[in-house]
Amino acid sequence: MTQPAPRPVDPMTHARIRLLIKARDMWIAGNPDLNERWERAQQQVHDPDDAVVYAALHEISNVLHEAVEAVGGVRR
């Protein structure tokens, strides 16, 4: 059985991704609430307690999601 041909990749896709990441990071850095949550969670990731690490990873995910939504990177 043959595999279907791969779909061509839009060369602008990589540029859009890089721009979204940069915008997301700038949004976090410029928003005091998100920045504080981000920094605290980054520190807690290194905690020896697994529950603290899990909560920190969850918080990191939440911060990233909020920032991506704020810069318009989430399509619905």
Secondary structure as GFF3:
##gff-version 3
##sequence-region A 1 76
A	DSSP	alpha_helix	11	30	.	.	.	ID=ss1
A	DSSP	alpha_helix	32	44	.	.	.	ID=ss2
A	DSSP	alpha_helix	50	70	.	.	.	ID=ss3
###
